[in-house]
Amino acid sequence: MLKIDKVSKSFTGIKAVDNISLDIPVGEVFGFLGPNGAGKTTTLRMIMDILQPDSGLISIDGKPSISCDHKRIGYLPEERGIYQKAKVRDVVEYFGRLKSIPVAEVKGRANYWFSRLKIEDLADKKVAELSKGNQQKVQFIIAVINDPVLMILDEPFTGLDPVNQKILQDIIKDFKAQDRTIILSTHQMAKVEENCDSMCLIHKGKIITMGKTKDIMEKHGGSLDKAFIELIGDSDE
């Protein structure tokens, strides 16, 4: 279980995350929904120990996140950070080795994901030669090649056409069936409706609502679009 307990984070006096608390159980797809600048990415970076909270505690399976084995976590950041001049295969295998995957296994895992995401024919091309969507696929492979039990996906559908969005959604469903935990951070309400068991809506660093996705939708006329407009509008009054 991932537990976020009364966590806050400020930058130059502005609260990016304001005293939020969340419990995300094992085997759930959890939607982290909010407009740009809501505090989603800051929260994810604190879970990953990239940033430290000013106050509060983040724990994974009962241990403070700072002392957890982050090699069991897969993190797909919103910003791409892959080497543009290197070949796709070399980049993926390099990150696999960084995550302590045995050398004998790295190539096989890479080939599996190249096939699953339909980029086998691009494996020996330089990253810079790929479209934005295919670069996003490479970034996703890097995030999951270590076979993580907790996956943090920040805007994973960016740059993907509808066919490839469906492929990624099927992968998320497979991970859920394996009792893995997925945090899906996005501002796309339809993706939360389609994929997430539970969710929270965050705005200006505060959690506006939280619960089962279907319950929140039913409360607001069967639509997260309507819930988003009503709740964000209320919070700005």
FIZA-646311 format. One record per residue (C-alpha): residue number from 0; residue in three letters; x, y, z. Coordinates in steps of 0.02 Angstrom, whole numbers. Layout:
+-------+------+--------+--------+--------+
: timar : lonu :      x :      y :      z :
+-------+------+--------+--------+--------+
:   NUM :  ALA :      X :      Y :      Z :
...
+-------+------+--------+--------+--------+
# end
This chain:
+-------+------+--------+--------+--------+
: timar : lonu :      x :      y :      z :
+-------+------+--------+--------+--------+
:     0 :  MET :      0 :      0 :      0 :
:     1 :  LEU :     53 :    178 :    -37 :
:     2 :  LYS :      8 :    301 :    101 :
:     3 :  ILE :     24 :    489 :     90 :
:     4 :  ASP :     -7 :    569 :    259 :
:     5 :  LYS :    -32 :    758 :    276 :
:     6 :  VAL :    101 :    800 :    147 :
:     7 :  SER :    142 :    979 :     96 :
:     8 :  LYS :    270 :   1056 :    -20 :
:     9 :  SER :    305 :   1239 :    -60 :
:    10 :  PHE :    415 :   1327 :   -186 :
:    11 :  THR :    464 :   1508 :   -154 :
:    12 :  GLY :    320 :   1530 :    -36 :
:    13 :  ILE :    188 :   1454 :   -151 :
:    14 :  LYS :    108 :   1291 :    -92 :
:    15 :  ALA :    115 :   1166 :   -234 :
:    16 :  VAL :     46 :   1028 :   -122 :
:    17 :  ASP :    -60 :   1075 :     28 :
:    18 :  ASN :    -83 :    947 :    168 :
:    19 :  ILE :   -145 :    801 :     61 :
:    20 :  SER :   -179 :    625 :    122 :
:    21 :  LEU :   -208 :    469 :     16 :
:    22 :  ASP :   -214 :    281 :     41 :
:    23 :  ILE :   -190 :    180 :   -119 :
:    24 :  PRO :   -211 :     -8 :    -94 :
:    25 :  VAL :   -118 :   -146 :   -185 :
:    26 :  GLY :   -190 :   -197 :   -353 :
:    27 :  GLU :   -285 :    -37 :   -389 :
:    28 :  VAL :   -277 :     83 :   -536 :
:    29 :  PHE :   -287 :    253 :   -452 :
:    30 :  GLY :   -324 :    410 :   -551 :
:    31 :  PHE :   -236 :    570 :   -503 :
:    32 :  LEU :   -339 :    699 :   -596 :
:    33 :  GLY :   -317 :    886 :   -603 :
:    34 :  PRO :   -281 :   1035 :   -715 :
:    35 :  ASN :   -105 :   1086 :   -761 :
:    36 :  GLY :    -15 :   1156 :   -609 :
:    37 :  ALA :   -129 :   1067 :   -485 :
:    38 :  GLY :     14 :    983 :   -391 :
:    39 :  LYS :      7 :    811 :   -472 :
:    40 :  THR :    186 :    800 :   -535 :
:    41 :  THR :    257 :    873 :   -373 :
:    42 :  THR :    167 :    737 :   -275 :
:    43 :  LEU :    233 :    600 :   -389 :
:    44 :  ARG :    410 :    666 :   -373 :
:    45 :  MET :    394 :    659 :   -184 :
:    46 :  ILE :    336 :    478 :   -193 :
:    47 :  MET :    491 :    441 :   -297 :
:    48 :  ASP :    601 :    534 :   -171 :
:    49 :  ILE :    656 :    657 :   -306 :
:    50 :  LEU :    585 :    794 :   -196 :
:    51 :  GLN :    567 :    793 :     -8 :
:    52 :  PRO :    404 :    851 :     73 :
:    53 :  ASP :    410 :   1002 :    187 :
:    54 :  SER :    296 :    909 :    306 :
:    55 :  GLY :    202 :    746 :    316 :
:    56 :  LEU :    253 :    568 :    276 :
:    57 :  ILE :    249 :    456 :    122 :
:    58 :  SER :    262 :    268 :    151 :
:    59 :  ILE :    260 :    114 :     41 :
:    60 :  ASP :    213 :    -52 :    121 :
:    61 :  GLY :    234 :     28 :    291 :
:    62 :  LYS :    410 :     95 :    259 :
:    63 :  PRO :    456 :    278 :    229 :
:    64 :  SER :    475 :    303 :     42 :
:    65 :  ILE :    652 :    368 :     67 :
:    66 :  SER :    705 :    194 :    128 :
:    67 :  CYS :    607 :     91 :      0 :
:    68 :  ASP :    686 :     -6 :   -141 :
:    69 :  HIS :    644 :    108 :   -287 :
:    70 :  LYS :    698 :    -28 :   -408 :
:    71 :  ARG :    527 :   -106 :   -372 :
:    72 :  ILE :    443 :     52 :   -435 :
:    73 :  GLY :    416 :    105 :   -615 :
:    74 :  TYR :    409 :    292 :   -648 :
:    75 :  LEU :    357 :    370 :   -813 :
:    76 :  PRO :    389 :    557 :   -798 :
:    77 :  GLU :    290 :    682 :   -900 :
:    78 :  GLU :    450 :    755 :   -972 :
:    79 :  ARG :    552 :    642 :  -1086 :
:    80 :  GLY :    729 :    608 :  -1027 :
:    81 :  ILE :    804 :    485 :  -1150 :
:    82 :  TYR :    965 :    501 :  -1247 :
:    83 :  GLN :    920 :    567 :  -1419 :
:    84 :  LYS :   1080 :    517 :  -1508 :
:    85 :  ALA :   1082 :    337 :  -1445 :
:    86 :  LYS :    995 :    187 :  -1523 :
:    87 :  VAL :    830 :    136 :  -1446 :
:    88 :  ARG :    892 :    -38 :  -1399 :
:    89 :  ASP :   1049 :     31 :  -1317 :
:    90 :  VAL :    949 :    157 :  -1214 :
:    91 :  VAL :    823 :     28 :  -1152 :
:    92 :  GLU :    957 :   -101 :  -1109 :
:    93 :  TYR :   1062 :     32 :  -1021 :
:    94 :  PHE :    917 :     82 :   -907 :
:    95 :  GLY :    878 :   -101 :   -878 :
:    96 :  ARG :   1055 :   -129 :   -813 :
:    97 :  LEU :   1041 :     27 :   -704 :
:    98 :  LYS :    890 :    -56 :   -624 :
:    99 :  SER :    996 :   -210 :   -584 :
:   100 :  ILE :    915 :   -325 :   -711 :
:   101 :  PRO :   1038 :   -467 :   -747 :
:   102 :  VAL :   1129 :   -440 :   -911 :
:   103 :  ALA :   1065 :   -607 :   -977 :
:   104 :  GLU :    885 :   -548 :   -953 :
:   105 :  VAL :    892 :   -369 :  -1014 :
:   106 :  LYS :    889 :   -408 :  -1200 :
:   107 :  GLY :    744 :   -529 :  -1185 :
:   108 :  ARG :    640 :   -406 :  -1084 :
:   109 :  ALA :    679 :   -267 :  -1207 :
:   110 :  ASN :    627 :   -376 :  -1355 :
:   111 :  TYR :    464 :   -423 :  -1268 :
:   112 :  TRP :    417 :   -241 :  -1244 :
:   113 :  PHE :    472 :   -190 :  -1419 :
:   114 :  SER :    352 :   -322 :  -1484 :
:   115 :  ARG :    211 :   -279 :  -1363 :
:   116 :  LEU :    218 :    -96 :  -1413 :
:   117 :  LYS :    248 :   -134 :  -1597 :
:   118 :  ILE :    415 :    -47 :  -1618 :
:   119 :  GLU :    526 :   -197 :  -1660 :
:   120 :  ASP :    574 :   -115 :  -1824 :
:   121 :  LEU :    633 :     42 :  -1733 :
:   122 :  ALA :    746 :    -40 :  -1604 :
:   123 :  ASP :    906 :     -2 :  -1700 :
:   124 :  LYS :    859 :    176 :  -1745 :
:   125 :  LYS :    918 :    328 :  -1648 :
:   126 :  VAL :    791 :    397 :  -1525 :
:   127 :  ALA :    794 :    566 :  -1615 :
:   128 :  GLU :    729 :    481 :  -1773 :
:   129 :  LEU :    570 :    423 :  -1688 :
:   130 :  SER :    403 :    514 :  -1683 :
:   131 :  LYS :    346 :    589 :  -1518 :
:   132 :  GLY :    225 :    444 :  -1494 :
:   133 :  ASN :    360 :    313 :  -1519 :
:   134 :  GLN :    477 :    406 :  -1403 :
:   135 :  GLN :    338 :    397 :  -1274 :
:   136 :  LYS :    332 :    209 :  -1299 :
:   137 :  VAL :    520 :    197 :  -1267 :
:   138 :  GLN :    500 :    300 :  -1109 :
:   139 :  PHE :    361 :    183 :  -1052 :
:   140 :  ILE :    469 :     29 :  -1084 :
:   141 :  ILE :    607 :    104 :   -978 :
:   142 :  ALA :    480 :    131 :   -839 :
:   143 :  VAL :    418 :    -50 :   -836 :
:   144 :  ILE :    569 :   -152 :   -890 :
:   145 :  ASN :    613 :   -186 :   -707 :
:   146 :  ASP :    445 :   -275 :   -685 :
:   147 :  PRO :    385 :   -154 :   -550 :
:   148 :  VAL :    250 :   -188 :   -422 :
:   149 :  LEU :    205 :     -3 :   -410 :
:   150 :  MET :    192 :    101 :   -568 :
:   151 :  ILE :    181 :    290 :   -571 :
:   152 :  LEU :    126 :    351 :   -742 :
:   153 :  ASP :    126 :    539 :   -770 :
:   154 :  GLU :     26 :    584 :   -926 :
:   155 :  PRO :     66 :    415 :  -1009 :
:   156 :  PHE :    -48 :    442 :  -1160 :
:   157 :  THR :     44 :    598 :  -1220 :
:   158 :  GLY :     82 :    588 :  -1406 :
:   159 :  LEU :     -6 :    422 :  -1432 :
:   160 :  ASP :   -139 :    398 :  -1566 :
:   161 :  PRO :   -302 :    306 :  -1521 :
:   162 :  VAL :   -234 :    135 :  -1575 :
:   163 :  ASN :    -80 :    151 :  -1465 :
:   164 :  GLN :   -181 :    223 :  -1322 :
:   165 :  LYS :   -283 :     62 :  -1328 :
:   166 :  ILE :   -124 :    -43 :  -1323 :
:   167 :  LEU :    -66 :     52 :  -1169 :
:   168 :  GLN :   -235 :     35 :  -1085 :
:   169 :  ASP :   -230 :   -154 :  -1114 :
:   170 :  ILE :    -58 :   -161 :  -1032 :
:   171 :  ILE :   -125 :    -65 :   -882 :
:   172 :  LYS :   -268 :   -191 :   -868 :
:   173 :  ASP :   -143 :   -335 :   -874 :
:   174 :  PHE :    -40 :   -256 :   -735 :
:   175 :  LYS :   -195 :   -236 :   -629 :
:   176 :  ALA :   -241 :   -419 :   -656 :
:   177 :  GLN :    -68 :   -461 :   -586 :
:   178 :  ASP :   -109 :   -364 :   -425 :
:   179 :  ARG :      8 :   -222 :   -464 :
:   180 :  THR :    -32 :    -45 :   -411 :
:   181 :  ILE :    -41 :     92 :   -543 :
:   182 :  ILE :    -54 :    279 :   -514 :
:   183 :  LEU :   -118 :    362 :   -672 :
:   184 :  SER :    -90 :    549 :   -667 :
:   185 :  THR :   -178 :    646 :   -803 :
:   186 :  HIS :   -287 :    795 :   -846 :
:   187 :  GLN :   -386 :    685 :   -969 :
:   188 :  MET :   -548 :    640 :   -882 :
:   189 :  ALA :   -596 :    506 :  -1008 :
:   190 :  LYS :   -438 :    408 :   -966 :
:   191 :  VAL :   -483 :    408 :   -782 :
:   192 :  GLU :   -661 :    353 :   -822 :
:   193 :  GLU :   -598 :    210 :   -932 :
:   194 :  ASN :   -455 :    146 :   -825 :
:   195 :  CYS :   -465 :    195 :   -641 :
:   196 :  ASP :   -550 :    105 :   -497 :
:   197 :  SER :   -530 :    253 :   -381 :
:   198 :  MET :   -472 :    432 :   -403 :
:   199 :  CYS :   -443 :    599 :   -325 :
:   200 :  LEU :   -464 :    771 :   -400 :
:   201 :  ILE :   -328 :    893 :   -350 :
:   202 :  HIS :   -331 :   1081 :   -380 :
:   203 :  LYS :   -211 :   1214 :   -317 :
:   204 :  GLY :   -122 :   1085 :   -212 :
:   205 :  LYS :   -278 :   1027 :   -120 :
:   206 :  ILE :   -383 :    870 :   -141 :
:   207 :  ILE :   -557 :    925 :   -193 :
:   208 :  THR :   -638 :    753 :   -196 :
:   209 :  MET :   -585 :    572 :   -180 :
:   210 :  GLY :   -668 :    402 :   -193 :
:   211 :  LYS :   -724 :    267 :   -313 :
:   212 :  THR :   -726 :    334 :   -490 :
:   213 :  LYS :   -901 :    268 :   -528 :
:   214 :  ASP :   -970 :    345 :   -367 :
:   215 :  ILE :   -899 :    517 :   -408 :
:   216 :  MET :   -968 :    505 :   -585 :
:   217 :  GLU :  -1141 :    454 :   -524 :
:   218 :  LYS :  -1143 :    599 :   -401 :
:   219 :  HIS :  -1112 :    720 :   -544 :
:   220 :  GLY :  -1229 :    659 :   -679 :
:   221 :  GLY :  -1124 :    512 :   -741 :
:   222 :  SER :   -981 :    619 :   -805 :
:   223 :  LEU :   -810 :    668 :   -738 :
:   224 :  ASP :   -815 :    817 :   -855 :
:   225 :  LYS :   -963 :    884 :   -758 :
:   226 :  ALA :   -884 :    840 :   -591 :
:   227 :  PHE :   -723 :    928 :   -643 :
:   228 :  ILE :   -813 :   1088 :   -692 :
:   229 :  GLU :   -926 :   1090 :   -538 :
:   230 :  LEU :   -791 :   1049 :   -411 :
:   231 :  ILE :   -652 :   1156 :   -483 :
:   232 :  GLY :   -775 :   1300 :   -503 :
:   233 :  ASP :   -831 :   1284 :   -322 :
:   234 :  SER :   -651 :   1281 :   -259 :
:   235 :  ASP :   -612 :   1444 :   -349 :
:   236 :  GLU :   -755 :   1540 :   -268 :
+-------+------+--------+--------+--------+
# end
